[in-house]
Amino acid sequence: MRLTHRQLEIFQSLMHTLNVTETANQLYSSQPTISRELKGLEATLGFILFHRENRRLEPTPQAAALNVIIQRSFVSMGEIMRGAREILGDRLDRVTVACLPAFAHALLPLAIKQFHEGSPNTAIKIHSLEETALTRDLLSKFFDLAIVEGNFDGSSNSILSLYTGDLLCIMPASHPLTLHDVLQPEHFDGHNFIYYSEEDSYRRQLDAQFEAGNTGRRLLIETTTATSIGTLVGAGLGVSIVNPLTALAFEGPNVAIRRLAQPIPYYLKIWQPQPIRKNHLGPQFVEAIIKSTEEFVTALAARNLCVR
């Protein structure tokens, strides 16, 4: 015999009421029917679930253990119902965006503001992870679009590459490098440096520049996110070179920015799913990102912080 949903429903009610009559009333059934279903469940499971104590039921240890398992199952059913309500209700009025933490911090606030000018009632869901984990999730989960840094090999998907300026140096506001408007590789000689791990593609480009100039930076701290780099620089622990979006986001009383004499262009990539899975609001959000990056580049060019 196989378990039935009805049997589990009866078991859940009995665990709550500990009374066959009350469970029969709750489930619009009869006492004999509930008792028969309980016996059938116990026969299927192969162990006793309740002992009778003065007209009330006393759950066995096996019943308590089973209840934990069933509770998990019922939670999962609840998740399904919540998902169904989203499909029925507001699913088409929501955009789900996957991105790196740096973009969630430095780009999405402006992009969402742009997007809400045309779609003010649309909800936004942001899924922010580092690139390796994010790439894995893009293959296994549903997103209306993703903003990444590197290449992403997804079948039947489209990738849009956007120039967002050049890498910029960020430093504590009182740092000696603020005396220079444009930084040569040799300017970094001997200064504490904060940067990403060696796997980062932009770090490899920078390392090549510094090695060509025979510059001896002191690599003080390695970290994984642009936002942590900005925070560490703001705390006065060293200088770094980051994407222009993060540089502008952290610029302020504690952090200054300067451009590099040998510019390294920075691109973000917008991933969109295959057409059959596209949300009709996704392209509108992509347009908001494009407008936002154009504003960033215009602001950088006006300050002579990028070459384009």
C-alpha positions in Angstrom: 0.0 0.0 0.0 1.0 3.6 -0.6 0.6 6.6 1.6 -2.2 9.0 0.7 -2.4 12.7 1.2 -5.6 12.1 3.1 -3.9 9.9 5.6 -1.2 12.5 6.2 -3.8 15.2 6.6 -5.6 13.0 9.2 -2.3 12.3 11.0 -1.4 16.0 11.1 -4.8 16.8 12.6 -4.6 14.0 15.2 -1.1 15.3 16.3 -2.8 18.6 16.9 -6.1 17.6 18.5 -5.1 14.2 20.1 -8.7 13.3 19.7 -10.4 11.3 17.0 -13.8 13.1 17.4 -12.3 16.5 17.1 -10.3 15.5 14.0 -13.5 14.1 12.5 -15.2 17.4 13.0 -12.2 19.4 11.6 -12.1 17.3 8.5 -15.8 17.0 8.0 -15.7 13.2 8.4 -16.9 10.6 10.9 -15.1 9.0 13.9 -15.2 5.5 12.3 -13.7 6.8 9.1 -10.9 8.6 10.9 -10.1 5.5 13.0 -10.1 3.3 9.9 -7.8 5.6 8.0 -5.4 5.7 11.1 -5.3 1.9 11.2 -4.6 1.8 7.5 -1.8 4.3 7.9 -0.2 2.4 10.8 -0.4 -0.8 8.7 1.3 0.8 5.8 4.0 2.3 8.0 4.5 -0.9 10.1 4.4 0.8 13.5 1.9 2.3 16.0 1.4 6.0 16.0 -0.8 6.6 19.0 -1.8 5.0 22.3 -5.2 5.7 23.8 -5.1 7.4 27.2 -8.6 8.2 28.7 -10.2 9.0 25.3 -7.2 11.0 24.3 -4.3 9.9 22.1 -0.7 9.8 23.2 1.8 10.0 20.3 4.5 7.4 20.2 8.1 8.3 19.7 7.7 7.1 16.1 4.8 9.4 15.6 6.9 12.4 16.8 9.7 11.5 14.4 7.3 11.1 11.5 5.7 14.4 12.3 9.0 16.2 11.8 9.4 14.7 8.4 5.8 15.5 7.4 6.1 19.1 8.6 9.0 19.5 6.2 6.9 18.2 3.4 4.0 20.5 4.3 6.4 23.5 4.3 7.4 22.6 0.8 3.8 22.5 -0.3 3.4 25.9 1.3 6.3 27.1 -0.9 4.6 25.7 -4.0 1.4 27.6 -3.1 3.3 30.8 -2.6 4.9 30.4 -6.0 1.5 29.7 -7.5 0.1 32.9 -6.0 3.0 34.8 -7.6 2.3 33.3 -11.0 -1.4 34.2 -10.6 -0.8 37.6 -9.2 2.3 39.7 -9.6 4.8 37.5 -11.4 4.5 39.5 -14.6 5.0 42.7 -12.6 8.4 41.7 -11.2 11.9 41.7 -12.6 14.5 39.3 -11.2 18.1 40.5 -11.6 21.2 38.5 -10.9 24.4 40.4 -10.5 27.8 40.8 -8.8 27.7 42.6 -5.4 29.6 45.5 -6.9 26.8 46.2 -9.4 24.1 45.8 -6.7 25.9 48.5 -4.7 27.1 50.9 -7.4 24.9 50.5 -10.5 21.4 49.0 -9.6 20.2 52.0 -7.5 20.4 54.3 -10.5 19.2 51.7 -12.9 16.1 50.9 -10.7 15.4 54.6 -10.4 15.5 54.9 -14.2 13.3 51.8 -14.7 10.7 52.9 -12.1 10.2 56.2 -14.1 8.4 54.1 -16.7 7.2 51.2 -14.5 6.7 52.6 -11.0 4.7 49.6 -9.7 7.1 46.8 -10.8 8.8 45.0 -8.0 12.5 44.2 -8.3 14.2 41.1 -6.9 18.0 41.2 -6.7 20.1 38.0 -6.5 23.7 39.1 -5.7 26.6 36.6 -5.6 30.3 36.4 -6.6 30.9 35.5 -10.2 31.7 31.8 -9.8 28.5 31.1 -7.8 26.5 33.5 -9.9 27.5 31.7 -13.1 26.4 28.4 -11.6 23.0 29.9 -10.6 22.5 31.3 -14.1 22.5 27.8 -15.4 20.1 26.3 -12.8 17.7 29.1 -11.9 15.4 31.6 -13.6 16.4 35.2 -13.9 15.1 37.9 -16.3 18.6 39.2 -16.7 22.0 39.1 -15.1 24.8 41.7 -14.9 28.3 40.0 -14.9 31.9 40.9 -15.5 33.3 38.0 -17.4 32.1 35.8 -20.2 29.2 33.5 -19.7 28.6 30.5 -21.9 24.9 29.9 -21.8 23.0 28.2 -24.6 20.5 30.3 -26.6 21.2 33.3 -24.4 22.2 36.8 -25.5 25.0 38.9 -24.1 25.3 42.7 -24.3 28.7 44.2 -23.5 28.7 47.8 -22.2 31.7 50.1 -21.8 31.4 51.8 -18.4 34.7 53.7 -18.3 38.2 52.8 -17.3 39.6 51.3 -14.1 40.3 53.9 -11.5 42.6 54.2 -8.5 40.8 54.8 -5.1 42.8 55.9 -2.1 42.4 57.5 1.3 41.6 61.2 0.9 44.9 62.2 2.6 47.1 59.7 0.7 50.3 61.0 -1.0 49.0 59.8 -4.4 46.3 62.5 -4.3 49.1 64.9 -5.3 49.0 63.4 -8.8 46.1 63.9 -11.3 47.2 60.9 -13.4 49.0 57.9 -12.0 51.9 56.1 -13.6 52.8 52.6 -12.5 55.9 53.8 -10.7 53.7 56.1 -8.5 52.5 53.0 -6.7 56.0 51.8 -5.7 56.2 51.0 -2.0 52.6 51.8 -1.2 50.2 49.4 0.5 47.9 47.8 -2.0 44.5 46.1 -1.6 43.2 43.9 -4.4 41.4 40.8 -5.7 42.8 37.4 -6.0 45.1 36.4 -8.9 42.2 34.8 -10.7 40.6 38.2 -11.5 41.1 39.1 -15.1 41.6 42.8 -14.5 44.1 42.1 -11.8 46.1 40.1 -14.4 46.2 43.2 -16.7 47.3 45.4 -13.9 50.0 43.0 -12.7 51.3 43.1 -16.3 51.6 46.9 -16.2 53.3 46.9 -12.8 55.7 44.2 -13.8 56.6 46.1 -17.0 57.3 49.2 -15.0 59.2 47.1 -12.4 56.9 48.6 -9.7 57.1 47.1 -6.2 53.7 47.4 -4.6 53.1 46.0 -1.2 50.1 43.7 -1.6 48.7 44.1 1.9 45.2 42.7 1.6 43.5 40.4 -0.9 39.7 40.2 -0.9 36.9 39.0 -3.1 34.5 42.0 -3.6 34.8 45.5 -4.8 32.6 46.8 -2.0 35.0 45.3 0.6 38.0 46.9 -1.2 36.2 50.3 -1.1 35.5 49.9 2.6 39.1 48.9 3.4 40.4 51.9 1.4 38.0 54.2 3.2 39.4 52.9 6.5 42.9 54.2 5.4 44.5 50.7 4.9 45.8 51.2 1.4 45.1 52.0 -2.2 43.4 50.0 -4.9 42.3 50.0 -8.5 38.7 49.1 -9.1 35.9 49.4 -11.7 34.7 52.9 -12.3 31.2 52.3 -10.9 32.6 51.2 -7.5 35.1 54.1 -7.6 32.3 56.7 -8.0 30.2 55.0 -5.4 32.9 55.2 -2.7 34.2 58.7 -3.6 33.6 61.1 -0.8 35.2 62.7 2.3 37.4 59.6 3.0 38.1 58.3 -0.5 39.6 60.1 -3.5 39.9 58.8 -7.1 42.4 59.2 -9.8 42.8 57.9 -13.4 45.6 55.7 -14.7 48.1 56.9 -17.3 47.7 53.6 -19.1 43.9 53.2 -19.2 42.3 49.8 -18.9 38.7 49.8 -20.3 36.1 48.2 -18.1 33.1 46.4 -19.5 30.0 44.9 -17.9 28.0 42.2 -19.6 24.2 41.9 -19.5 23.0 38.3 -19.9 19.5 37.7 -21.1 17.7 34.3 -21.2 16.5 32.6 -24.3 13.5 34.3 -25.8 10.9 31.7 -24.7 11.8 32.5 -21.0 11.9 36.3 -21.3 9.8 38.5 -19.1 8.4 41.4 -21.1 9.8 43.8 -18.6 13.3 42.5 -18.9 14.2 44.5 -22.0 12.9 47.7 -20.3 15.2 47.0 -17.4 18.1 46.5 -19.8 17.4 49.9 -21.3 17.5 51.4 -17.8 20.9 49.8 -17.3 22.2 51.2 -20.6 21.0 54.7 -19.8 22.6 54.5 -16.3 26.0 53.4 -17.7 25.8 56.1 -20.3 25.3 58.6 -17.5 28.3 57.2 -15.6 30.5 57.4 -18.7 29.4 61.0 -19.4 30.2 62.0 -15.8 33.6 60.3 -15.9 34.5 61.9 -19.2 33.5 65.4 -18.0 36.0 64.9 -15.2 38.7 63.6 -17.5 38.5 60.2 -15.7 38.1 58.1 -18.8 39.5 58.4 -22.3 36.2 58.0 -24.2 
